[in-house]
Amino acid sequence: MLWGVLGIVLGVLCCGILGIVFGYLSLREARRSGRSPVLGYLAIALGVLNIIGSGFLWAGGDHPLYNN
């Protein structure tokens, strides 16, 4: 459960790649323990959305971290 929560938080806030990695770790742990993999899937989806959204903002020149 820890990996899923970390993946969601980091996937939304800053690092989409870390969200995907922690989501994968959450899926792997859920399979081993027989729990629901929903947090892992959600973390991966939010990480991918973060990467796509950042790409669109960067390509359009409106990304707040890359404006001069």
Secondary structure, 3 states (H helix, E strand, C coil): CHHHHHHHHHHHHCCHHHHHHHHHHHHHHHHHHCCCCHHHHHHHHHHHHHHHHHHHHHHHCCCCCCCC
